[in-house]
Amino acid sequence: MISVSKYFPKLSILLCSVLLTAVGTQAAPKVMLGIDVLEARNFAPLNGLRVGLLTHGAGVNGRGIPTWKVLYDHPNVNLTALYGPEHGIDGKAKAEVYVPSTTHAETGLPAYSLYGPTRKPSPDMLSGIDILVVDLQDVGVRSYTYVSAMRLAMEACFEQGIPVMVLDRPNPLGGLKVDGPPLDKDLMSYVGSFRVPYVHGLTIGELALMAKNVPGWMDVSPEVQQNGTLYVVPMRGWRRDMLWPDTGLRWTPTSPAIPDFSAAVGYAMTGLGCQIGGFRHGYGEGYPFRLLNYYQKDPIYVARALNALNLPGVKIQLMPEGKQPGGYVVVTDWDKLRPTEISFYMMRLTCAWGDGNPFAEATSGKQRLYNIHVGSNAWWKEISTRGSQARVDEFIRQWEADAKLFQKWSRRYWQYQ
């Protein structure tokens, strides 16, 4: 396993931020994405077929060219329809904003929205294609919705007898780190359509294989799930010990809130800790998901409280004078880091620092939103009743054991070592 401490050798925050997006681009091995592998085969598997493409702004090849353009411009491919997830085909719409279906400006093709009134493609939406190609860049965190868009599209296609081809892409967090609570079945939703730990350590292609092959993991009949046709085009050169900077690939924003690799790491670490309570994680302030503040608390006080926890692999470093105030979450050792751990201690602190227990006082809507992201009914009972006395360490130990069991079980679907 690698240690990302080599990426954070006691650097200033600004240099650390730059390094997160740039390290590895000079000496790291080149990874061929699924789209690149398919192109190297001259798109032979698509010859003679009407092709639909589910993609978004980060769906680009290794040269940074959008996958829709690669397919549309190639004489061997008959691209006939486009489908977009949350944030749209161009990846620019804000979170939770419905995107209307339209005509794609650059190609004139129908561009169907799968993040509006319809999230599962209707038979009419699929009537003009013979195969659906999926090229979506996930971030390795369960609540990121692109894997849900993929699963719903797979279900719709299988029901219509249409094959699905998933073009695989790297998990930016690598394929060895598994962390956080597993997902209770009754909390499955669009921000949790796979019963995996919060940080799952799988590629989107591996998740697709699990959806296809694990009984009950698709919301279709067993016959439809078994008879559906799935092809996964694997990458070349990717290894499970690679984080994004090791791939040699340039980062393309996966959504407005994840403009770089630094934000993707931060999303796994702080996203859950800011669902309820007074913590804020810096989205919209230049350091999304990395810059922690607490309502009406001095950043120095917040940083000292978090650093006093002595959590492995992470520390809070105050921003330099003249920069946005707050505590920047620095990864000091990736091997030791449990990414989601800090969020659950943030939840306990917000109960200690606030007026009362904000979890116990949450409306039913806020409670539901929180729980479908976190995924654990047991934790909700713990934090909403015990508050500042919540036994975080016990839950962390249990989730760590659960993660090890999940990783051992999920190895049968690994496409890479």
N, C-alpha and C positions, 0 to 999 in steps of 0.2 A: 504493500500500500504506500501511497505517496504522502508526504507531509507538505501541507500548503504553507507551513511556516517559512518555506523558501520564498514565498510570494510576499511575506510581511516581515522583512528583517529590520524591525525597529525603525520603520519609515515614518516620515511625517504623514499626516492624513491625506494631504493633497497628492503626494507622490504615491501613496498606497492606493488611492482611488484610480490614478492613471494606470498603475501597474496591473490592477485587477482586470482591465480591459485590454491591456497590451501584452502582458507577459506571455511568452510561449509562441508569439507570432514569428520569431526569428529562427529558433532552433527546434521547435516542436514538430513532430511528424505531421504530414499532411493527411487529413482524413477525407475520404471520398464519401459524400452523402449519398443517400439512396437515390436521389435524382441524378447524381453524377454517374452512379453505377448503371442506372437505367439508360442514360444517354450514351454511355460507353458501349452498351449493347445495341445502339442505334434504335432504341425503343421497339425492338422486335416484338415483345409481348403485347404491344398495343396496336400492331399492324392490323388494319381492316376493321377496327372497332371504333364506335362512337364513344368518346372519352369525356367523362365528367371529372372535374377537379375540385376537391375541397382543400382550400389553402388560405393563406393570409399574408400579411406584410413580411413576416419572417420566413416565409416559404421561398427561399432563394437557393440557387445552386452554389457550388464552392467558389464561383467567380462573382457572386452577388447578383446574378440575374434572376428575376422572379420566375418561379416555376411555371406560372401560367404563360409567360412569354416564351420560355424554352419549349414548351409543348406546342403552343400556337404557331410558332415559327418553323417547326420541324415538318418536313414534307411527309414523314412517315406517321404523323399523328393527326387524327381528326378530332380536335378539341371542340366540343359542342355545347358545354355548359360549365358554369363556375358556381361554386357554393362557398359562402363565407361564414365563419364562426363569430363568436363575440369579438368586437372591435372591427369587424368587416374584413373584406378581402384585402384592403390596403392596410389594415392594422391600425387605423388612426382614430377610430371611434372610442370614446371614453368607456370605462367599465359600466356595465349594466344599462347601457344605452341601446335601445332597439335600433337595428339597422334595416332599412327597407330593402326589399328586392328591387332590382333595377336592371338596366342594360349596362354592361361593362363598357366604359368609354373607349378603352384602347382596342378592344376586339369586336365590339358589337354583339357579343354573346350574352345570353341571359345570365344574370348574376343573382342567384337565389340566396336570400338571407336565411341562415339557420340560427339567428339570434333575434327573433322578432316573435310574431304570433305563432310561427312554426319553427320548432327546434329539431324535430325529426322530419326529414324530407318526405314530402307526400308522394304518392304514386305519380301524380302529374309532374312534379319536379324531376322525377327520375325517368320519365317516359321517353326522353330523347337520348339516353345513353345505354351503352352495352357494358361499361365497366366504370367504377368510380375509383379514381386515384386520390389518395389522401397524402398531403404534404404539409404537416403542421409541426411547428417547433414548440415542444413542451419545455417546462422548466424543472421538472422532477419533483413537483409538489402537488399533492392530491387535489387541492382546491382550485387549481388552475383549470379553466373550463374547456380547453381544447380537446382533452382526452374524452370529455363527455360528448362533445360534438362528434368526435370520431365514432364513439360507441353507438350513438343514436343513428348515425349514418350507416353504420354496419348493419344495425337491426333492420332499418328500412330497406336496404339493398338486399339483404338475405331474404326478406319477406317477398321481394319482387323477383328473386332469382338472379340478381345482378352481382357479379363478382366485385370484390373490393381489393385494391392494391395499396398497401401502406408503404410509403417511401421513408425508410428509417432515418433518424437523426440522433445526435448525441443527447444524452441526459447531461445538462450543463453541470450538475452536481456530481457527476460520475455515476458509476454503477455499483459502488461498494458501500455507500453511506445510506443506511436505512434507519429512520428515527421517527419518534413521535407516536401518538396514539393511533391504533387501528380504528377502522370505521365500523360503528354499530350498524346493523342492517336497517333498523328503523330510521336512521339518519341519512340514508342514501338520498342524493339530490343531484342537481346539476353542478354543484360545487363538491360533489363526492359521489361519483358514479362507479368507482372501483373500491372494493373493500381491501384497501392496502394501507400501510402506515402513512403518516402525513408526508414524510420524505421516503419515497419508495424505491429508489435505486434502479429503476427500469427505464428502458427507452420506450418511445411511443409504439414502436413495432412490437416489442415484447409485451406491452399492455394489450395490444390488439390480439396477439396470440393467446393470451390468457382469457380475454373476453370470448374468443372463438371456442376455446377448448375446455374451459372449466365449467362444468354443469351449473346452470343457474346464474351465470354471470352476465347473461343477456336477457332482456325483457322480451323474449320471444319463446315460442314453444320449443321443447327439446329437439323436435324434428327439424325445425327451421335452423336452429343453432348448429346442429350436426351437419346439415346438408349445405349450409352456406359456404361459399368459396372465398377464401382469404389468401392473398399473396403478400408476403413481406419482402421487400427488396432491402437486404441488409447493407450497411455501410462497409467500406473497406478501410482498414487501418485504425479503427476505433478499439480501444481497450477499456475495460471497466475501471481502471485506475486513473483514467483521464478526466480531469475537469475541463471546462470549456477552453481555458487558455492553452491547454496542452494540445488541442486539436489543430492549431494553426489556422482556424477559420475565423473570419471577421464576424463580430456580433452584429446582428440586425435586431432592432427592438422588437420584442415579442408582443408588446402592448405599450400604450403610453406610460404606464407605471413601471415598466421594466425596460429602461433604455439601454442597460448595459449588464454585464455579468455581475457586477457588484450588487445591483438591485436584485438580481435573481437569488443570490446568496442571502441577501437581507430579507427577501420575501419569506424564505423558509424559516428565518430566525425570529423575526419580529411581527409578522403579519397577524398571528393569532393573539399576541399579547396586547394588541391595540383594538380588538373587536369591541370590548366593553371596558370602561374606566377612563382614567385621565392620561394614559400614555399616548404619545403621538410618535410616528416613525419616520417623519420627514418627507412624505410624498408631497410633491409640489414645491419643495424647498431646495432642490438641487442634489439631495442625497437620499433618494427614495428607499425606504425600508432600512436605512442605516443610521439615521440621525434621531436619537431618542431624546424626548423631552417629556416632562410631566406638568400638567396644569398647575400653575402657581407654585412650582418648585424650582429652586435655583438649579441650573444644569450641573453645577459642581456637586450639590447634594445628591442629585439623582445618580451621577456617575459613581460617587463614592459608595452609595448604597448597593448598586449593582456589582461593582468590583469587589465589595466585601463578601459577596456570595462565593467568590473563588470558583466560578464555573470553569470547567476544563475547556481549553482551546479558544477562549474569548475574553476580551477586555473592552472596557469603555474608555475612549480617549477624547478628552475635551477638544472642541474645535479651536483653532488658533484665533487670536484676537482679530476682529475685523471680518470674520466669517460668520455664517449663520450659527447662532449659539445652539449648543446641544452637545450630547455625547455620541461620538461616532462609534459604531459597533465594529471592532477590529477582530478578525479571525487570526489567532496566534498559532494555532496548531489544528489543521483540518482533521488529522487522524484522531485526536482526542475530543474534538468538538461533537456535542450532541446538539444539532442545529436548533431544534424547537425548545430546548430546555429553558433558555432565557425567557421565552414568552410566558411560561407558566409561573416563573418567579415574578415576572412583571405583574401578572394577575394577582398574586398574593400581596405584592406591595401596594397595588391600587386599592385593595381592601383596607390596608393599614393606613394609607395616606388620605383616603377619601372620607366623606361624611357618610358612614354606614357602609353597607355591602352593596355595591352597584350590581352585582350579579343577582342577589336576592331581590333587588328592587327593579330588575329589568322587566320591560313589558313582554308579553308573550311573543310578539314579533321579533324583538331583539334577542330573546332567549332562543328562538328557533334559528335565527340567522347565525348566532354564535355556535350553537350545537352542530349544525350541519357543516360548519367549517372545522371545528375541533374534532367532532366525530365520536365523543365518548360521553354517554349518559352518566357513567360513574364519576367522571371528573366534574360534570356539572353539579351533581349532588354534593360533591366534596367542596367545591369553591363557593357554591351558593349557600351552603349551611355553615361551613367552618371559616370561610373568608380568610382573614389574615393568619389563621392557624391551619390552613390547608396543608396536607401532608404531601407536598410536591415531590420530595425525595422518594417516597414510596411509589408514587405513580411513575416517576422516571425509571426506577428500577424495573417495574413491571413492564413498561413499554419497551425498555431495552431488551428484556427477555423475549417479549412478543416479536420484536423486530428480528431477532436472531432466528427464531422459528420460521417467520415469514420468509426470510432470505434463503434459508435452507430449502424450504418448500418451493420457492419460486425459481430456483436454479434450473428446473426442468424446462423453463421457457427462455432461458438465456440464449442469446444469439452470439455472444461475445464473451471472452474470458479476460 
